[in-house]
């Protein structure tokens, strides 16, 4: 079917969208938290809150996010790891690994991420580093550079305090966002416990995982230098935010600060029906006296939009159509933008079909048009 296209000039802010995405009920001022540093970013890349976010400081077991990423890039989940005496000697948070026992990479990764086991992290580092933790740490720092973590330097795979081992609230937020994009890590961090061979069961160090429904997953950390810290993601509807709080004074303070930060982030977004299936977006003419064709979206689309952000709609549609027109035929497009970012798009289809006019209708139309033209000349 031949179509004569013209861009319909409907490029303007839509007040109804601004109303739906209003600030009503949202926290409008950034939270002030009992932490040394924090950072919060939306899935759209908007920085929502920050404080001392690029200062390097100890991050404790948040380190293990990078450990897991590097292990998954260099080992298979079903690889068998023999625990070395060096790994078994690592103290503080452990799963009591014994020298000489064998576990899979998958089992050790879950032990590293869920109860935050230092001995499991060391065992994995020695396995991937072919007996050298330093070789593994080099891989961690190379990955940090690749991810643009400019405030980060690793000295070990577990996060125990060590001179020069540091990151920032901004960097660990970037890190958790990347890590949660890896299915194995996301699955592990969403579990409340892990059971290892021999019936050893350990609980997650992430208290919010079972106490606050919006939490997707995160990684905690605690040492003397780092304080109580965590980086995590939270989700409500299709809005996701990522944040970190570093250097709080207690486990309770960490939980409260992180929940407050992430809740503030989620409150900055509202679900908006940006494309309406009940609306006529454009009308295209047809020939020979047949009725015009209404162009509609085949289905409604909703998106989470930052409160107070204006949206711009662009409709591209034909001014006229050549018959016949089939119902449901794709004839145009509608696009919704937030600034320069495309947030939704849909084809526009014919709401109903229009058959070809036929010889009788065409002849009648020509006679009518000729009569009108002659009447215009005489008058």
C-alpha positions as CSV (number, residue, x, y, z in Angstrom):
1,X,0.0,0.0,0.0
2,X,1.4,3.4,-1.0
3,X,1.4,6.1,1.7
4,X,1.9,9.8,1.5
5,X,3.7,10.7,4.8
6,X,3.9,14.0,6.6
7,X,5.2,14.7,10.0
8,X,2.4,15.9,12.3
9,X,3.7,18.8,14.4
10,X,2.8,17.6,17.8
11,X,6.2,18.1,19.5
12,X,5.3,19.7,22.8
13,X,5.3,19.1,26.5
14,X,2.2,17.2,27.7
15,X,0.7,18.8,30.8
16,X,-1.2,15.6,31.7
17,X,2.1,13.7,32.1
18,X,3.5,16.5,34.3
19,X,0.4,16.2,36.5
20,X,0.7,12.5,36.8
21,X,4.4,12.8,37.6
22,X,3.9,15.5,40.2
23,X,5.8,15.7,43.5
24,X,2.7,15.0,45.6
25,X,3.5,12.5,48.4
26,X,7.2,12.4,47.5
27,X,10.1,13.3,49.7
28,X,11.3,16.5,48.1
29,X,14.5,17.2,50.1
30,X,17.6,14.9,50.1
31,X,18.0,12.9,53.3
32,X,20.7,13.7,55.8
33,X,22.1,10.4,57.1
34,X,24.3,9.3,60.1
35,X,27.0,8.0,57.7
36,X,30.4,9.2,56.5
37,X,29.4,9.0,52.9
38,X,26.4,8.1,50.7
39,X,25.4,8.0,47.0
40,X,22.1,7.3,45.3
41,X,21.4,7.0,41.6
42,X,18.3,6.1,39.5
43,X,18.2,3.4,36.8
44,X,18.0,6.4,34.4
45,X,21.4,7.6,35.5
46,X,20.1,10.6,37.5
47,X,22.1,11.2,40.7
48,X,19.5,11.6,43.4
49,X,21.6,12.2,46.5
50,X,25.2,12.3,47.5
51,X,27.5,13.2,50.3
52,X,31.3,12.9,50.2
53,X,30.6,10.3,47.6
54,X,34.0,10.3,45.8
55,X,36.3,10.2,48.8
56,X,38.2,6.9,49.0
57,X,37.7,5.0,52.3
58,X,37.6,1.4,53.6
59,X,34.7,-0.6,52.3
60,X,35.2,-4.0,54.1
61,X,33.3,-6.9,52.6
62,X,31.6,-4.8,49.8
63,X,35.0,-5.8,48.2
64,X,33.5,-9.3,47.7
65,X,31.3,-8.0,44.9
66,X,34.4,-7.6,42.8
67,X,35.8,-10.9,44.0
68,X,32.7,-12.6,42.7
69,X,32.8,-10.8,39.4
70,X,36.4,-11.7,38.7
71,X,35.9,-15.4,39.7
72,X,32.9,-15.7,37.4
73,X,35.0,-14.3,34.5
74,X,37.9,-16.8,35.1
75,X,36.3,-20.0,36.5
76,X,33.4,-22.4,36.0
77,X,30.7,-22.8,38.6
78,X,31.2,-26.5,38.8
79,X,35.0,-26.3,39.1
80,X,36.2,-28.0,42.3
81,X,38.4,-26.0,44.7
82,X,40.6,-27.6,47.3
83,X,40.8,-25.3,50.3
84,X,44.4,-24.4,51.1
85,X,45.8,-23.9,54.7
86,X,46.2,-20.2,53.9
87,X,42.5,-19.8,53.1
88,X,41.5,-21.8,56.2
89,X,43.5,-19.5,58.4
90,X,41.7,-16.3,57.4
91,X,39.7,-15.0,60.4
92,X,36.7,-12.9,61.4
93,X,33.6,-13.6,59.2
94,X,34.1,-17.3,58.0
95,X,32.2,-20.5,57.2
96,X,34.9,-22.5,59.0
97,X,36.5,-24.0,56.0
98,X,39.0,-26.8,56.7
99,X,42.3,-27.2,54.8
100,X,42.0,-30.0,52.3
101,X,38.2,-30.0,51.9
102,X,36.7,-29.6,48.5
103,X,33.8,-27.4,47.4
104,X,32.6,-26.1,44.0
105,X,33.2,-22.6,42.9
106,X,29.4,-22.1,43.1
107,X,29.3,-23.1,46.7
108,X,32.3,-20.9,47.7
109,X,30.8,-17.9,45.8
110,X,27.5,-18.2,47.7
111,X,29.5,-18.5,51.0
112,X,31.4,-15.4,49.9
113,X,28.3,-13.3,49.1
114,X,25.6,-14.5,51.6
115,X,27.3,-14.8,55.0
116,X,30.3,-12.8,53.7
117,X,32.9,-15.5,54.4
118,X,36.5,-14.3,54.2
119,X,37.9,-17.8,54.0
120,X,35.7,-18.6,51.0
121,X,36.8,-15.4,49.2
122,X,40.5,-16.3,49.9
123,X,40.0,-19.9,48.6
124,X,38.5,-18.6,45.4
125,X,41.2,-16.0,44.9
126,X,43.9,-18.6,45.3
127,X,42.1,-20.9,42.9
128,X,41.7,-18.3,40.2
129,X,45.1,-16.8,40.9
130,X,46.8,-20.2,40.6
131,X,48.1,-20.1,44.2
132,X,48.7,-16.3,44.3
133,X,46.2,-13.9,45.9
134,X,48.3,-11.0,44.6
135,X,47.7,-12.3,41.0
136,X,44.0,-12.4,41.7
137,X,44.0,-8.8,43.1
138,X,45.7,-7.6,39.9
139,X,42.6,-9.0,38.1
140,X,40.3,-7.1,40.5
141,X,42.1,-3.8,39.9
142,X,42.1,-4.3,36.1
143,X,38.3,-4.9,36.3
144,X,37.9,-1.8,38.5
145,X,39.7,0.3,35.9
146,X,37.5,-1.2,33.1
147,X,34.3,-0.2,35.1
148,X,35.6,3.3,35.6
149,X,36.0,3.0,39.4
150,X,38.4,5.8,39.7
151,X,38.4,6.0,43.5
152,X,39.1,2.3,44.0
153,X,42.1,0.2,44.8
154,X,42.1,-3.4,46.0
155,X,44.8,-5.1,48.1
156,X,42.9,-8.3,49.0
157,X,39.9,-10.3,47.9
158,X,37.9,-10.2,51.2
159,X,38.0,-6.6,52.4
160,X,39.8,-6.9,55.7
161,X,41.4,-3.6,56.6
162,X,44.7,-3.1,54.8
163,X,46.6,0.0,53.9
164,X,45.6,1.2,50.4
165,X,42.5,-1.0,50.2
166,X,39.7,1.5,49.5
167,X,36.8,2.7,47.3
168,X,34.1,5.3,47.5
169,X,30.3,5.5,47.8
170,X,30.0,6.4,44.2
171,X,32.3,3.6,43.0
172,X,30.6,0.8,45.1
173,X,27.2,2.0,43.8
174,X,28.5,1.5,40.2
175,X,29.9,-1.8,41.3
176,X,26.7,-3.2,42.8
177,X,24.7,-2.1,39.8
178,X,27.1,-4.0,37.5
179,X,27.2,-7.0,39.8
180,X,23.4,-7.3,40.0
181,X,23.3,-7.5,36.3
182,X,25.1,-10.9,36.6
183,X,22.4,-13.6,37.2
184,X,24.4,-15.7,39.6
185,X,25.4,-12.8,41.8
186,X,21.9,-11.4,41.8
187,X,20.4,-14.8,42.7
188,X,23.0,-15.4,45.5
189,X,22.5,-12.0,47.1
190,X,18.7,-12.4,47.1
191,X,19.0,-15.5,49.2
192,X,18.6,-15.3,53.0
193,X,20.8,-18.3,53.8
194,X,23.2,-20.8,52.3
195,X,23.8,-24.5,53.2
196,X,27.3,-25.9,52.5
197,X,28.3,-29.6,52.4
198,X,28.1,-31.2,55.8
199,X,24.9,-29.4,56.7
200,X,26.5,-26.1,57.6
201,X,23.9,-23.4,57.2
202,X,24.7,-19.7,57.4
203,X,22.4,-16.6,57.4
204,X,22.8,-13.6,55.1
205,X,24.4,-10.5,56.6
206,X,21.8,-8.3,54.8
207,X,19.1,-7.6,57.4
208,X,17.0,-5.6,55.0
209,X,16.6,-8.5,52.6
210,X,13.9,-10.0,54.8
211,X,12.6,-6.9,56.6
212,X,12.1,-4.4,53.8
213,X,10.2,-5.7,50.7
214,X,11.6,-3.1,48.1
215,X,15.2,-4.3,48.6
216,X,16.3,-6.3,45.6
217,X,19.8,-7.3,46.9
218,X,23.0,-5.8,48.2
219,X,26.3,-6.4,49.9
220,X,27.2,-5.5,53.4
221,X,30.6,-4.7,54.9
222,X,32.0,-4.1,58.4
223,X,35.5,-3.6,59.8
224,X,36.9,-1.2,62.3
225,X,38.1,1.2,59.5
226,X,35.0,0.9,57.3
227,X,32.3,1.1,60.0
228,X,29.0,-0.5,59.1
229,X,28.4,-0.1,55.3
230,X,26.2,-1.5,52.5
231,X,25.5,-1.0,48.9
232,X,22.2,-2.2,47.4
233,X,19.4,-1.8,44.9
234,X,15.7,-1.3,45.6
235,X,12.7,-1.6,43.3
236,X,9.1,-0.4,43.2
237,X,7.1,-1.2,40.1
238,X,9.6,-0.7,37.2
239,X,11.6,2.0,39.1
240,X,15.0,0.8,40.4
241,X,17.5,2.8,42.4
242,X,21.0,2.0,43.5
243,X,22.7,3.4,46.6
244,X,25.4,3.0,49.2
245,X,25.9,4.2,52.8
246,X,29.5,4.0,54.1
247,X,30.8,4.4,57.7
248,X,27.8,4.3,60.0
249,X,28.3,3.5,63.7
250,X,26.2,0.4,64.1
251,X,24.4,-2.3,62.2
252,X,21.0,-0.7,63.1
253,X,22.2,2.7,61.9
254,X,23.4,1.2,58.7
255,X,20.1,-0.5,58.0
256,X,18.0,2.6,58.9
257,X,20.3,4.9,56.8
258,X,20.2,2.6,53.7
259,X,16.5,2.1,53.9
260,X,15.9,5.8,54.2
261,X,18.2,6.6,51.3
262,X,16.7,4.0,49.0
263,X,13.1,4.9,49.9
264,X,13.9,8.5,49.1
265,X,15.1,7.4,45.7
266,X,12.0,5.3,45.0
267,X,9.8,8.3,46.0
268,X,11.4,10.3,43.2
269,X,9.6,8.2,40.5
270,X,6.0,7.8,39.7
271,X,4.3,5.4,37.2
272,X,2.9,7.3,34.3
273,X,0.8,6.0,31.4
274,X,2.9,7.6,28.7
275,X,1.1,5.9,25.7
276,X,-2.7,5.6,25.8
277,X,-4.4,2.9,23.7
278,X,-7.7,4.7,24.0
279,X,-6.5,7.9,22.4
280,X,-6.5,8.9,18.8
281,X,-3.0,10.2,18.0
282,X,-3.7,11.3,14.4
283,X,-6.2,11.2,11.6
284,X,-5.3,10.5,8.0
285,X,-7.4,11.4,5.0
286,X,-8.6,8.9,2.4
287,X,-9.8,9.4,-1.2
288,X,-13.1,9.2,-3.0
289,X,-15.2,10.4,-0.1
290,X,-14.4,7.5,2.1
291,X,-14.1,8.3,5.9
292,X,-10.8,9.3,7.5
293,X,-8.6,6.7,9.3
294,X,-7.9,7.2,13.0
295,X,-4.5,6.2,14.2
296,X,-4.2,4.6,17.6
297,X,-1.6,2.8,19.7
298,X,-2.2,-1.0,19.9
299,X,-1.5,-1.1,23.6
300,X,-1.0,1.2,26.6
301,X,2.6,1.7,27.9
302,X,3.5,2.9,31.4
303,X,6.9,4.0,32.6
304,X,8.3,5.2,35.9
305,X,9.1,8.9,35.5
306,X,11.1,11.2,37.7
307,X,8.7,13.5,39.6
308,X,8.2,17.0,38.1
309,X,10.0,16.0,34.8
310,X,8.2,17.3,31.7
311,X,7.7,14.8,28.9
312,X,7.7,15.6,25.2
313,X,5.6,13.7,22.6
314,X,6.5,13.3,18.9
315,X,3.9,11.9,16.5
316,X,4.9,10.8,13.0
317,X,1.9,10.0,10.9
318,X,0.7,10.1,7.3
319,X,-1.4,13.0,6.2
320,X,-3.2,10.9,3.6
321,X,-3.5,7.3,2.6
322,X,-4.1,5.3,-0.6
323,X,-7.0,2.9,-0.4
324,X,-7.5,0.2,0.7
325,X,-6.4,0.4,4.3
326,X,-6.4,-2.7,6.5
327,X,-7.5,-2.5,10.1
328,X,-4.4,-2.8,12.3
329,X,-2.0,-1.7,9.5
330,X,1.1,0.1,10.9
331,X,0.9,3.6,9.6
332,X,2.9,5.8,12.0
333,X,4.8,6.1,15.3
334,X,4.6,7.9,18.6
335,X,7.7,8.6,20.7
336,X,7.9,9.9,24.3
337,X,11.0,11.8,25.4
338,X,12.3,12.9,28.8
339,X,14.8,15.5,27.7
340,X,16.8,13.8,24.9
341,X,16.1,10.3,26.3
342,X,13.6,8.2,24.6
343,X,11.5,6.6,27.3
344,X,8.8,4.9,25.3
345,X,7.7,4.4,21.7
346,X,4.9,2.6,19.8
347,X,3.7,2.1,16.3
348,X,0.4,3.7,15.3
349,X,-2.1,1.5,13.6
350,X,-5.4,1.9,11.7
351,X,-8.3,1.8,14.2
352,X,-10.5,0.3,11.4
353,X,-10.2,-0.8,7.8
354,X,-11.4,1.2,4.8
355,X,-12.0,-0.8,1.6
356,X,-11.2,0.4,-1.9
357,X,-13.9,2.8,-3.1
358,X,-14.9,0.7,-6.2
359,X,-15.9,2.0,-9.7
360,X,-19.3,3.3,-8.7
361,X,-18.1,5.2,-5.7
362,X,-15.1,6.6,-7.6
363,X,-17.3,7.7,-10.5
364,X,-19.8,9.3,-8.1
365,X,-16.9,11.2,-6.3
366,X,-15.5,12.5,-9.7
367,X,-18.9,13.7,-10.7
368,X,-19.4,15.5,-7.4
369,X,-16.0,17.1,-7.5
370,X,-16.5,18.2,-11.1
371,X,-19.8,19.8,-10.3
372,X,-18.3,21.6,-7.3
373,X,-15.4,22.9,-9.4
374,X,-17.8,24.1,-12.2
375,X,-20.0,25.8,-9.6
376,X,-17.0,27.5,-8.2
377,X,-16.1,28.9,-11.7
378,X,-19.6,30.2,-12.4
379,X,-20.0,31.9,-9.1
